[in-house]
């Protein structure tokens, strides 16, 4: 005996023509678009949250839109960390912001490769720190946060510089990766640093606010080490400690932007900054941050 088909929509037996879709049988007039409630007669539909839609209804009302050109996205497309969607062609052709990785209109990958300047999106530009007075306003809160972590400063006032890329690169000897630089004078004795004093903290101009704060925290870590005469750490330990401070600050604030930059620190493949951070992070998990600070203050080195 042949089994009677039952319509998924109305629950009544189907006698005559029927339609099979979504692992069920339907009266043809009962398989309808979720949005306009009209029958889907040609068998073409988009599925969204397990519900069918006419292609036109889906494109006009349901489909995500490209952040740049606002066209509906119905095939493969790119979604960034910030939840912004882009046409696949945009993701392949346009350059990303040097800081947040959002795609930047009117740039190309070729322009990015040729330029020594950072490419900056409007979002990052809108919060950028462009000069020393802006930077100085932020410093007291950053120092207060560090001191609450046990990183106390002997002197809280020192020269702060915000340098354009040309000046900053000249200070770095042409190195492009670092975003901050702490300068100190050091007195040597028997091939080891005997004493050091801070000259200045320089930060690259134009960094978005959140990134700027993390870079400042990193550089303040160097300032603290110099002020405490902790001046003979291996570079891996010193940079790792300063990156750990920045990472802790990002996690403490916890905004979406802060967590983006925290992830950047954790995933950094650099053999000094990245490996140094991961070494200090493992040490922090094993002995605790307070023990790291105590060992640095008492023994001028990291705990074993």
VEXLUM-97268 format. One line per 5 residues: number of its first residue (from 1); their letters; for each residue y, z, x of C-alpha. Coordinates in nm, 4 decimals, padded with zeros to 6 digits. Each point is the difference from the previous one (the first is absolute). Example, Ala and Ser with C-alpha at 12.3 -4.5 7.8 and 13.67 -1.06 7.14 Angstrom:
1> AS> -00.4500/00.7800/01.2300  00.3440/-00.0660/00.1370
END
This chain:
1> XXXXX> 00.0000/00.0000/00.0000  00.3383/-00.1035/00.1449  00.2414/00.2854/00.0636  00.3190/-00.0109/-00.2064  00.3176/-00.0255/00.2029
6> XXXXX> 00.2705/00.2555/-00.0791  00.3723/-00.0590/00.0590  00.1433/00.2353/00.2606  00.3300/00.0182/-00.1899  -00.0919/00.0494/-00.3653
11> XXXXX> -00.3583/00.1222/00.0344  -00.1234/-00.2488/-00.2619  -00.2959/-00.2369/00.0463  00.0868/-00.3466/00.1293  -00.1300/-00.2904/-00.2072
16> XXXXX> 00.0859/-00.3358/00.1490  00.2377/-00.0636/00.2893  00.0565/00.2771/00.2492  00.1612/00.0601/00.3372  -00.1429/00.1971/00.2912
21> XXXXX> 00.2464/00.1710/00.2353  00.0250/00.3276/00.1875  -00.3728/00.0646/-00.0443  00.0291/-00.0087/-00.3810  -00.0127/-00.2381/-00.2971
26> XXXXX> 00.2991/-00.0682/-00.2245  00.1014/-00.1880/-00.3074  00.2207/-00.2737/00.1534  00.2996/00.1198/-00.2030  -00.0547/00.3602/00.1149
31> XXXXX> 00.0160/-00.0526/00.3772  00.3755/00.0484/00.0290  00.2736/00.0453/00.2585  00.0845/00.3670/00.0408  00.3731/-00.0781/00.0018
36> XXXXX> 00.0621/-00.2589/-00.2729  -00.3200/00.0694/-00.1983  -00.0644/-00.3711/-00.0471  -00.3518/-00.1424/00.0598  -00.0888/-00.1258/00.3445
41> XXXXX> -00.1429/-00.3346/-00.1054  -00.0416/-00.1909/00.3256  -00.1939/00.2651/00.1939  00.2735/00.0404/00.2623  00.1388/00.3495/00.0411
46> XXXXX> 00.1099/00.2592/00.2565  -00.1671/00.3384/00.0073  00.2294/00.2998/00.0544  -00.1293/00.3571/-00.0253  -00.3179/-00.1433/-00.1574
51> XXXXX> 00.1989/-00.1670/-00.2799  00.0508/-00.3776/-00.0530  00.3370/-00.1773/-00.0066  00.1065/-00.3586/-00.0557  00.1049/-00.1479/00.3387
56> XXXXX> 00.3559/-00.0448/-00.1276  00.0183/00.3538/-00.1390  -00.1347/00.1407/00.3246  00.2427/-00.1945/00.2198  00.3032/00.0777/-00.2162
61> XXXXX> -00.0625/00.3676/-00.0690  -00.2804/00.1516/00.2086  -00.0235/-00.1684/00.3393  00.1752/00.1736/00.2931  00.3102/-00.1791/00.1240
66> XXXXX> 00.0830/-00.1008/00.3531  00.2643/00.2367/00.1335  00.1885/-00.2914/00.1566  -00.0272/-00.3000/-00.2343  -00.1078/00.1888/-00.3178
71> XXXXX> -00.2707/-00.2533/-00.0841  -00.3137/00.1341/-00.1709  -00.2853/00.0694/00.2412  -00.3302/-00.1186/-00.1413  -00.1982/-00.0864/00.3131
76> XXXXX> -00.0255/00.1733/00.3356  00.3153/00.1811/00.1017  00.1243/00.2546/00.2510  00.0817/00.3642/-00.0830  00.1752/00.2123/00.2621
81> XXXXX> 00.0005/00.3768/00.0594  00.2915/00.0431/-00.2395  -00.1861/-00.1593/-00.2917  00.2088/-00.3193/00.0149  -00.1822/-00.3248/-00.0761
86> XXXXX> 00.0640/-00.3354/00.1664  -00.1240/-00.3564/-00.0360  -00.2633/-00.0713/00.2616  00.2228/-00.2715/00.1501  00.2850/00.2479/00.0481
91> XXXXX> -00.2304/00.2383/00.1859  -00.1019/-00.2816/00.2348  00.3443/-00.1523/00.0554  00.2587/00.2793/-00.0078  00.0592/00.2625/00.2671
96> XXXXX> -00.0437/00.3674/-00.0785  00.2602/00.2713/00.0521  -00.0435/00.1455/00.3472  00.0043/00.3509/-00.1438  -00.1599/00.0146/-00.3466
101> XXXXX> -00.1954/-00.3311/-00.0013  00.1561/-00.1235/-00.3246  00.0390/-00.3786/00.0011  00.3561/-00.1141/00.0684  00.1368/-00.3038/-00.1905
106> XXXXX> 00.1452/-00.2892/00.1987  -00.1922/00.0849/00.3169  -00.3022/-00.1733/00.1463  -00.2716/00.1067/00.2393  00.1467/-00.2504/00.2504
111> XXXXX> 00.3399/00.1718/-00.0190  -00.1701/00.3350/00.0547  -00.1774/-00.1197/00.3131  00.3199/-00.1423/00.1487  00.2233/00.2995/-00.0693
116> XXXXX> 00.0291/00.3085/00.2182  00.1822/00.1735/-00.2851  -00.1765/00.2013/-00.2654  -00.0308/-00.1635/-00.3409  00.1198/00.2448/-00.2631
121> XXXXX> -00.0454/-00.0084/-00.3769  00.2741/00.1037/-00.2421  -00.1794/00.3265/-00.0810  -00.0069/00.1130/00.3621  00.3535/-00.1274/00.0657
126> XXXXX> 00.1359/00.2008/-00.2926  -00.0938/00.3334/00.1641  00.0449/-00.0968/00.3648  00.1640/00.2330/00.2514  00.2561/-00.2087/00.1851
131> XXXXX> 00.2072/00.2401/00.2092  00.0068/00.3347/00.1784  00.2036/00.1876/-00.2679  -00.2694/-00.0824/-00.2573  -00.2679/00.1185/00.2405
136> XXXXX> 00.1788/00.3262/00.0790  00.0106/00.0888/-00.3702  -00.3797/-00.0141/-00.0136  -00.0730/00.1984/00.3148  00.0582/00.3587/-00.1265
141> XXXXX> -00.2595/-00.0354/-00.2774  -00.2530/-00.1584/00.2344  00.0495/00.2741/00.2588  -00.0308/00.2648/-00.2731  -00.3291/-00.1545/-00.1144
146> XXXXX> -00.1380/00.0037/00.3540  00.1058/00.3593/00.0548  -00.1832/00.0952/-00.3200  -00.3111/-00.1447/00.1676  00.0496/00.2255/00.3035
151> XXXXX> 00.1777/-00.2624/00.2113  00.3150/00.1973/00.0850  00.2902/-00.1502/00.1955  00.1997/00.1737/00.2717  00.2869/-00.2429/-00.0557
156> XXXXX> 00.0560/-00.1896/-00.3240  00.2947/-00.2142/00.1009  -00.0487/-00.2974/00.2296  00.1200/-00.3583/00.0187  -00.1341/-00.2263/-00.2761
161> XXXXX> 00.0293/-00.3766/00.0384  -00.0837/-00.2793/-00.2436  -00.0311/-00.3205/00.2031  -00.0218/-00.3632/-00.1014  -00.3104/-00.1842/00.1139
166> XXXXX> 00.1577/-00.1508/00.3139  00.1259/00.3380/00.1263  -00.3218/00.1730/-00.0970  -00.2166/-00.2574/00.1782  00.2152/00.0308/00.3114
171> XXXXX> -00.0704/00.3753/-00.0019  -00.3700/-00.0713/-00.0447  -00.0136/-00.2558/00.2764  -00.0873/-00.2700/-00.2487  -00.2762/00.1864/-00.1860
176> XXXXX> 00.0115/-00.0867/-00.3696  -00.2389/00.2402/-00.1687  00.1631/00.3474/00.0250  00.2650/00.0784/-00.2590  00.1415/00.3095/00.1674
181> XXXXX> 00.0705/00.1190/00.3523  00.0712/00.3471/00.1366  00.1743/00.0019/00.3368  -00.0078/00.2983/00.2337  00.0814/00.0825/00.3595
186> XXXXX> -00.2910/00.1441/00.1964  -00.0159/00.1955/00.3241  -00.3144/-00.0590/00.2028  -00.1806/00.2471/00.2272  -00.3221/-00.0838/00.1826
191> XXXXX> -00.0415/-00.3173/-00.2041  00.0203/00.1874/-00.3303  00.2892/00.0495/-00.2416  00.1494/00.3412/00.0643  00.2851/-00.0100/-00.2510
196> XXXXX> 00.1417/-00.2393/-00.2609  00.3079/-00.0216/-00.2226  00.0640/-00.2218/-00.3021  00.2597/-00.2737/00.0383  -00.0259/-00.1779/-00.3348
201> XXXXX> -00.2171/-00.1142/-00.2876  00.0338/-00.3683/-00.0845  -00.1383/-00.1595/-00.3181  -00.0139/-00.3696/-00.0820  00.2698/-00.1067/-00.2438
206> XXXXX> -00.0929/-00.1161/-00.3479  -00.3188/00.1946/-00.0639  -00.0616/00.0870/-00.3668  00.0687/00.3644/-00.0777  -00.3613/00.1185/-00.0243
211> XXXXX> -00.1081/-00.1701/00.3203  00.3165/00.1220/00.1736  -00.0846/00.3608/-00.0841  -00.3529/-00.0359/00.1380  00.1301/-00.1545/00.3217
216> XXXXX> 00.2543/00.2827/00.0305  -00.2741/00.2611/-00.0445  -00.1985/-00.1711/00.2755  00.2984/-00.0004/00.2356  00.0828/00.3612/-00.0860
221> XXXXX> -00.3520/00.0783/00.1135  00.0936/-00.1356/00.3423  00.3217/00.2037/-00.0087  -00.1960/00.3176/-00.0774  -00.2465/-00.0634/00.2822
226> XXXXX> 00.2845/-00.0463/00.2488  00.1876/00.3074/-00.1233  -00.3172/00.2090/00.0389  -00.0548/-00.1477/00.3477  -00.3307/-00.1516/-00.1128
231> XXXXX> 00.0531/-00.2988/00.2244  -00.3316/-00.0794/00.1680  -00.2142/-00.1008/-00.2955  -00.1935/-00.3261/00.0359  00.1778/-00.2760/-00.1923
236> XXXXX> -00.2898/-00.0239/-00.2458  00.0402/00.3694/-00.0881  00.3800/-00.0106/-00.0169  00.0234/-00.3078/-00.2226  -00.2970/00.1183/-00.2059
241> XXXXX> 00.1709/00.3345/-00.0642  00.3248/-00.1684/-00.1079  -00.1890/-00.2400/-00.2268  -00.1842/00.2967/-00.1509  00.3365/00.1584/-00.0855
246> XXXXX> 00.1202/-00.3189/-00.1685  -00.3269/-00.0354/-00.1902  00.0167/00.3597/-00.1236  00.3576/-00.0569/-00.1176  -00.0931/-00.3143/-00.1914
251> XXXXX> -00.2884/00.1801/-00.1707  00.2196/00.3005/-00.0809  00.2606/-00.2164/-00.1767  -00.2736/-00.2055/-00.1609  00.1959/-00.2840/-00.1608
256> XXXXX> -00.1650/-00.3411/-00.0234  00.2158/-00.1171/00.2914  -00.0868/00.3080/00.2074  -00.3709/-00.0539/-00.0583  00.0381/-00.3657/00.1005
261> XXXXX> 00.1422/00.0979/00.3387  -00.2524/00.2823/00.0392  -00.2769/-00.2547/-00.0415  00.1693/-00.2186/00.2605  -00.0193/00.2845/00.2519
266> XXXXX> -00.3631/00.0731/-00.0835  -00.1034/-00.3657/00.0315  00.2100/-00.0870/00.3056  -00.2171/-00.1807/00.2521  00.2286/00.0707/00.2965
271> XXXXX> -00.1961/00.1675/00.2846  00.2763/00.2593/00.0512  00.1657/00.0610/-00.3371  -00.3043/-00.0668/-00.2179  -00.2699/00.1530/00.2197
276> XXXXX> 00.2312/00.2862/00.0891  00.0616/00.0804/-00.3667  -00.3698/-00.0082/-00.0836  -00.0766/00.2322/00.2910  00.2621/00.2494/-00.1192
281> XXXXX> -00.1096/-00.0344/-00.3628  -00.3567/00.0915/00.0951  00.1317/00.2944/00.2024  00.2149/00.1114/-00.2946  -00.3038/-00.0107/-00.2301
286> XXXXX> -00.2067/00.1977/00.2508  00.2361/00.2767/00.1170  00.2976/-00.0216/-00.2380  00.3602/-00.1067/00.0557  00.1209/00.3547/00.0744
291> XXXXX> -00.2464/00.0276/00.2892  00.1248/-00.3281/00.1439  00.3562/00.1357/-00.0006  -00.1063/00.3336/00.1534  -00.1888/-00.1713/00.2799
296> XXXXX> 00.2895/-00.2316/00.0781  00.2451/00.2891/00.0140  -00.2194/00.2362/00.2036  -00.2017/-00.2337/00.2212  00.2147/-00.3170/-00.0088
301> XXXX> -00.3048/-00.2017/-00.0992  -00.2190/-00.0704/-00.2992  -00.2800/00.2390/-00.0915  -00.3518/-00.0956/00.1066
END
